[in-house]
Amino acid sequence: QVQLVESGGGLVQPGESLRLSCVGSESIFSFYNMGWYRQAPGKQRELVAGISNSGTPTYTNSVKGRFTISRDNAKNTLYLQMSSLKTTDTAVYYCYGDRAQYRYWGRGTQVTVSS
């Protein structure tokens, strides 16, 4: 069973940056798509960013220009660099990976943006 483990969350002030990491228990090269969702209290889980195995990224409109998704297959790690954070970015962030018609999920990491 593949495991994905997120880290890097925390409490920051508006305008600051964080980098989230998601490490796979085995090679992530076989994941044809990976990405990040987030879920804020009382809201539905939403897709934040995705990246194909070839490195093509996609972003939801609210994070374009502020977040950057990347993957390092050699390190079995997916990243989400978040800059110019806003209070509305507060949520639990989950990474996922798609392989063989199955989606694997991490358990999430909390990001809180507050002054």
C-alpha angles and dihedrals in degrees: 000000000000115000127203118197123192127205140164101072123133148124117305137161124250111281095028129114138238134181119214122202131198116194123196123218087225138015114317092197089097092057103099092194130023132172153136133273126184135202124199122198111284093005136102121259110266133197111248103177141343136194132196125223088259090056101255108150132207128190138191111246096249093063102037111126092016106060129052124194122201140161133211107200092186090060095038087234137133119198138199115194109198121193135174089024119201132202087249089064089069108121146104108280120214128190123211139187130200120216132156094351091307128109118216120202137200122221096248140246125237120240116188122184112190140141 
